[in-house]
Amino acid sequence: MAATLPVIALTAGEPAGVGPDLCIALAQHALPCHLTVLGDADVLRARAAQLGVEVELVTDDAIPPHRPGALHVRHIPVAAPVTPGTLDPGNSAHVLALLDVALEGCMRGAYHAMVTAPVHKGVINDAGFAFTGHTEYLADHSGTPRVVMMLAGGGLRVALATTHLPLREVADAITPALLAEVLRILDADLRDKFGIARPRILVAGLNPHAGESGHLGREEIDVIEPTLARLRDAGMDLVGPLPADTLFSRIRVEPCDAVLTMYHDQGLPVLKYASFGAGVNVTLGLPFIRTSVDHGTALDLAGSGRAETGSLLTAIEVAIEMIRRKGSGFRG
């Protein structure tokens, strides 16, 4: 697809959350792209009125360049009335339909990238759908055997070896095969989608003090160290395994392109603190570009006018930069 500006699909997410608020807020910003919001136009119109924001909703088939004061919407109707702040399982199929439309468009080349507003995992499961998160859903429905969750912000890129797992299952999940696959995807996408010629990756250990030479666990000795050694022999620039409690302070004197942590809460609290609400979730390994906000549905803020747009704006900016780096027909 050749285009002067990239074409980005933005899913509006959980309609009772801050997703519609964030979409409406985009009408106040100039963005160098063609942007279409996948969501219910009536919900967006009602939310704009509640927020006191004047916005022109454009529903033509053609997606025009984004301009302040207007928002292109691909109307995908909700099934049940929407009350800001109040979840309704009846709209869970709608939320998944937004992802399906965005995914289908990315796979056939209609969109250069998809950006996602937050969804609520609990209400989707309450509706009878097995759903653990955007990352896993997009991987499954695109036929991608392995994807990697990476968050970027505050000068950091933090990827995860495991994502939404109970803590007691993490150690068993970290096998040589999984760790090697995750690192290969991370290395490849840093090269391909971020334009880094030879990525330097710092790898955290699993246990306190990276196992303390086996006294606090053997995962470093039995799994992580041998896997890193094999990948180094194959040409990857890997440092570790390092104690997680000192790894991030080490970056101050030893810069790197990304950090790989072993589980969700090992690395993301540091990144979210450093990014001050402007972090971006990037799914690596997919056959298309996907970025997202790094926060949840914030039901208590829906319709209040207090939702922060920083993470969404940064997610769009990162998607545009990734498109430029990848060279997906973009001549910006």
C-alpha positions as CSV (number, residue, x, y, z in Angstrom):
1,M,0.0,0.0,0.0
2,A,1.4,3.4,-1.0
3,A,0.4,6.4,1.0
4,T,1.7,9.8,1.8
5,L,0.5,9.4,5.4
6,P,0.1,6.2,7.3
7,V,-3.4,4.8,7.9
8,I,-4.0,3.8,11.5
9,A,-7.0,2.0,13.0
10,L,-7.8,3.0,16.6
11,T,-10.1,0.6,18.5
12,A,-12.3,2.5,21.0
13,G,-12.1,-0.3,23.6
14,E,-14.5,-0.8,26.5
15,P,-17.4,1.6,25.8
16,A,-18.1,2.2,29.5
17,G,-14.5,3.1,30.2
18,V,-12.2,6.0,29.1
19,G,-11.6,4.7,25.6
20,P,-14.3,6.9,24.1
21,D,-13.1,9.9,26.1
22,L,-9.6,9.4,24.7
23,C,-10.9,9.0,21.1
24,I,-12.8,12.3,21.4
25,A,-9.8,14.0,22.9
26,L,-7.8,13.2,19.7
27,A,-10.1,15.6,17.8
28,Q,-8.2,18.4,19.6
29,H,-4.8,17.3,18.2
30,A,-3.1,17.4,14.8
31,L,-1.8,14.0,13.9
32,P,0.3,13.1,10.8
33,C,-1.8,10.2,9.7
34,H,-5.1,9.0,8.4
35,L,-6.9,7.9,11.5
36,T,-10.1,5.9,11.8
37,V,-11.8,5.1,15.1
38,L,-13.4,1.7,15.3
39,G,-16.4,2.1,17.6
40,D,-20.0,3.1,18.0
41,A,-20.6,6.6,16.5
42,D,-23.6,7.2,18.8
43,V,-21.5,6.3,21.9
44,L,-18.8,8.7,20.8
45,R,-21.3,11.4,20.0
46,A,-22.9,11.1,23.4
47,R,-19.6,11.1,25.2
48,A,-18.5,14.2,23.3
49,A,-21.7,15.9,24.5
50,Q,-21.1,14.8,28.1
51,L,-17.5,16.2,27.9
52,G,-18.7,19.4,26.3
53,V,-16.4,18.8,23.3
54,E,-17.6,19.9,19.8
55,V,-16.4,17.3,17.2
56,E,-17.5,16.4,13.7
57,L,-17.8,12.7,13.3
58,V,-17.1,11.6,9.7
59,T,-18.4,8.2,8.7
60,D,-17.6,8.1,5.0
61,D,-15.9,5.0,3.6
62,A,-12.7,6.9,2.7
63,I,-10.5,7.8,5.6
64,P,-9.3,11.4,5.3
65,P,-6.1,12.8,6.8
66,H,-6.8,13.5,10.5
67,R,-7.5,17.1,11.3
68,P,-8.4,19.0,14.5
69,G,-12.1,19.3,15.1
70,A,-13.0,16.1,13.3
71,L,-12.8,12.3,13.9
72,H,-13.3,9.6,11.3
73,V,-15.4,6.7,12.7
74,R,-16.1,3.3,11.3
75,H,-19.4,2.6,13.0
76,I,-19.6,-0.7,14.8
77,P,-22.7,-0.6,17.0
78,V,-22.9,-1.7,20.7
79,A,-25.5,-4.3,21.7
80,A,-26.6,-2.7,24.9
81,P,-27.0,0.9,26.1
82,V,-23.8,2.4,27.5
83,T,-23.5,4.2,30.9
84,P,-20.1,5.6,31.5
85,G,-18.5,3.8,34.4
86,T,-20.9,0.9,34.4
87,L,-19.8,-2.4,32.8
88,D,-22.3,-4.5,30.8
89,P,-21.3,-8.0,29.6
90,G,-23.8,-7.5,26.8
91,N,-21.2,-5.3,25.0
92,S,-18.3,-7.7,25.3
93,A,-18.9,-9.1,21.8
94,H,-18.8,-5.5,20.5
95,V,-15.4,-5.0,22.1
96,L,-14.0,-8.1,20.5
97,A,-15.6,-7.2,17.2
98,L,-13.5,-3.9,17.2
99,L,-10.3,-6.0,17.5
100,D,-11.5,-8.4,14.8
101,V,-12.1,-5.6,12.3
102,A,-8.8,-3.9,13.1
103,L,-6.9,-7.2,12.8
104,E,-8.6,-8.1,9.5
105,G,-7.7,-4.6,8.1
106,C,-4.1,-4.9,9.2
107,M,-3.7,-8.4,7.7
108,R,-5.0,-7.4,4.3
109,G,-3.1,-4.1,4.2
110,A,-5.9,-1.6,4.6
111,Y,-4.3,-0.3,7.8
112,H,-0.6,0.2,8.4
113,A,-1.0,-0.3,12.2
114,M,-3.6,-0.7,14.9
115,V,-3.7,1.2,18.2
116,T,-5.9,-0.1,21.0
117,A,-7.7,1.7,23.8
118,P,-8.2,-0.3,27.0
119,V,-10.6,-3.2,27.4
120,H,-11.8,-4.8,30.6
121,K,-10.7,-8.5,30.8
122,G,-13.1,-9.4,33.6
123,V,-16.4,-8.3,31.9
124,I,-15.3,-10.1,28.7
125,N,-14.8,-13.3,30.6
126,D,-18.1,-12.7,32.5
127,A,-19.8,-12.7,29.1
128,G,-18.5,-16.2,28.4
129,F,-15.5,-15.4,26.2
130,A,-12.0,-16.8,27.2
131,F,-9.9,-13.7,27.1
132,T,-6.6,-13.0,28.8
133,G,-5.6,-9.8,27.0
134,H,-5.1,-8.0,23.7
135,T,-1.7,-9.6,23.3
136,E,-2.8,-13.2,23.5
137,Y,-6.0,-12.5,21.5
138,L,-4.2,-10.9,18.6
139,A,-1.6,-13.6,18.5
140,D,-4.3,-16.4,18.4
141,H,-6.5,-14.7,15.8
142,S,-3.6,-13.9,13.5
143,G,-2.2,-17.4,13.7
144,T,1.0,-16.1,15.4
145,P,2.6,-18.9,17.5
146,R,4.5,-16.5,19.8
147,V,4.3,-12.8,20.5
148,V,6.2,-10.6,23.0
149,M,4.8,-7.8,25.1
150,M,7.0,-4.8,25.4
151,L,6.3,-1.5,27.0
152,A,8.2,1.7,26.1
153,G,8.4,5.0,27.9
154,G,10.6,7.1,30.2
155,G,13.6,6.2,28.1
156,L,13.1,2.5,28.7
157,R,11.9,-0.5,26.6
158,V,10.9,-3.4,28.8
159,A,9.8,-6.8,27.3
160,L,8.3,-9.7,29.2
161,A,9.2,-13.4,29.0
162,T,5.8,-14.3,30.5
163,T,2.8,-12.0,30.5
164,H,-0.5,-12.7,32.3
165,L,0.3,-15.7,34.5
166,P,-0.2,-16.3,38.2
167,L,3.1,-15.9,39.9
168,R,3.3,-19.5,41.1
169,E,3.3,-20.7,37.4
170,V,6.0,-18.4,36.2
171,A,9.1,-20.5,37.0
172,D,7.7,-23.6,35.2
173,A,6.8,-21.5,32.2
174,I,10.4,-20.2,31.7
175,T,11.9,-23.0,29.6
176,P,15.0,-22.8,27.3
177,A,12.7,-23.0,24.3
178,L,10.4,-20.1,25.4
179,L,13.2,-17.9,26.5
180,A,15.1,-18.4,23.2
181,E,12.0,-17.7,21.2
182,V,11.2,-14.5,23.1
183,L,14.7,-13.2,22.7
184,R,14.8,-13.9,19.0
185,I,11.5,-12.1,18.5
186,L,12.7,-9.1,20.6
187,D,16.0,-8.9,18.8
188,A,14.4,-9.2,15.3
189,D,11.7,-6.6,15.9
190,L,14.1,-4.1,17.5
191,R,16.1,-4.4,14.2
192,D,13.1,-4.5,11.8
193,K,10.6,-2.2,13.5
194,F,12.8,0.2,15.5
195,G,15.8,0.4,13.1
196,I,18.4,-0.8,15.7
197,A,21.3,-2.5,13.8
198,R,22.5,-4.6,16.7
199,P,20.3,-4.4,19.7
200,R,21.9,-4.7,23.2
201,I,19.5,-6.5,25.6
202,L,19.9,-6.7,29.3
203,V,18.2,-9.9,30.7
204,A,16.9,-10.1,34.3
205,G,17.2,-13.2,36.4
206,L,14.1,-14.8,37.9
207,N,15.1,-15.1,41.5
208,P,16.3,-12.6,44.1
209,H,20.0,-11.7,43.4
210,A,19.7,-13.7,40.2
211,G,19.7,-16.9,42.2
212,E,22.7,-16.2,44.4
213,S,24.8,-18.8,42.7
214,G,22.1,-21.4,43.1
215,H,21.3,-20.7,46.8
216,L,18.1,-18.8,46.0
217,G,17.0,-21.0,43.0
218,R,18.6,-22.7,40.1
219,E,16.6,-21.3,37.1
220,E,19.5,-18.9,36.3
221,I,22.0,-21.8,36.2
222,D,19.8,-24.4,34.6
223,V,17.8,-22.4,32.1
224,I,18.7,-18.7,31.7
225,E,22.5,-18.7,31.5
226,P,22.8,-21.6,29.0
227,T,20.1,-20.1,26.8
228,L,21.9,-16.7,26.7
229,A,25.2,-18.4,26.0
230,R,23.7,-20.2,22.9
231,L,22.2,-17.0,21.6
232,R,25.4,-15.0,22.1
233,D,27.2,-17.6,20.0
234,A,24.6,-17.0,17.3
235,G,25.5,-13.3,17.4
236,M,23.0,-11.6,19.8
237,D,24.3,-9.0,22.2
238,L,22.9,-10.1,25.6
239,V,23.9,-9.2,29.1
240,G,22.7,-11.3,32.1
241,P,21.1,-12.8,33.9
242,L,21.2,-9.8,36.2
243,P,19.6,-9.2,39.6
244,A,16.3,-7.4,38.8
245,D,16.7,-5.0,41.8
246,T,19.9,-3.4,40.4
247,L,19.3,-4.0,36.7
248,F,17.6,-0.7,36.0
249,S,20.1,1.4,37.9
250,R,22.8,-0.3,35.9
251,I,21.3,1.2,32.7
252,R,22.4,4.7,33.9
253,V,26.1,3.7,33.2
254,E,25.5,0.9,30.7
255,P,22.9,1.9,28.1
256,C,20.9,-0.7,26.4
257,D,18.2,-0.9,23.7
258,A,15.8,-3.1,25.8
259,V,15.4,-5.1,29.0
260,L,13.9,-8.5,29.2
261,T,12.2,-9.3,32.5
262,M,10.9,-12.7,33.4
263,Y,7.4,-11.8,34.5
264,H,4.8,-9.0,34.4
265,D,5.4,-7.2,37.8
266,Q,9.2,-7.6,37.7
267,G,9.8,-4.9,35.1
268,L,6.6,-3.0,34.5
269,P,6.3,-1.1,37.8
270,V,9.7,0.5,37.0
271,L,8.7,1.5,33.5
272,K,5.3,2.9,34.5
273,Y,7.0,5.0,37.2
274,A,9.5,6.3,34.7
275,S,7.0,7.0,32.0
276,F,4.6,9.1,34.1
277,G,1.5,7.8,32.4
278,A,2.8,8.1,28.9
279,G,4.0,4.6,28.4
280,V,3.2,2.5,25.3
281,N,2.4,-1.2,25.0
282,V,3.9,-2.7,21.8
283,T,3.2,-6.3,20.7
284,L,6.2,-7.8,19.0
285,G,6.2,-10.8,16.7
286,L,2.9,-10.0,15.0
287,P,2.7,-9.7,11.2
288,F,1.6,-6.1,11.7
289,I,2.2,-3.2,14.0
290,R,0.2,-2.9,17.2
291,T,0.6,-0.4,20.0
292,S,-1.6,0.4,22.9
293,V,-2.0,2.6,26.0
294,D,-0.3,1.2,29.1
295,H,-3.3,1.7,31.4
296,G,-6.7,0.2,32.0
297,T,-10.3,1.3,31.5
298,A,-10.4,3.7,34.4
299,L,-14.1,3.4,34.9
300,D,-14.2,6.1,37.6
301,L,-12.9,8.6,35.1
302,A,-15.2,7.8,32.1
303,G,-17.1,10.9,31.1
304,S,-15.4,13.1,33.7
305,G,-13.1,15.0,31.5
306,R,-10.2,14.0,33.7
307,A,-8.8,11.2,31.5
308,E,-5.1,11.7,30.5
309,T,-4.4,11.4,26.8
310,G,-0.6,11.2,27.0
311,S,-0.3,7.4,26.7
312,L,-2.7,7.3,23.6
313,L,-0.9,10.1,21.8
314,T,2.4,8.5,22.5
315,A,1.1,5.1,21.2
316,I,0.0,6.7,18.0
317,E,3.4,8.5,17.7
318,V,5.3,5.2,18.3
319,A,3.1,3.4,15.7
320,I,3.9,6.1,13.1
321,E,7.6,5.9,13.9
322,M,7.5,2.1,13.6
323,I,5.8,2.4,10.2
324,R,8.5,4.8,9.1
325,R,11.3,2.5,10.3
326,K,9.7,-0.6,8.7
327,G,9.1,1.3,5.5
328,S,5.5,0.0,5.0
329,G,4.7,2.2,2.1
330,F,5.0,5.3,4.2
331,R,6.7,8.4,2.7
332,G,6.3,10.8,5.6
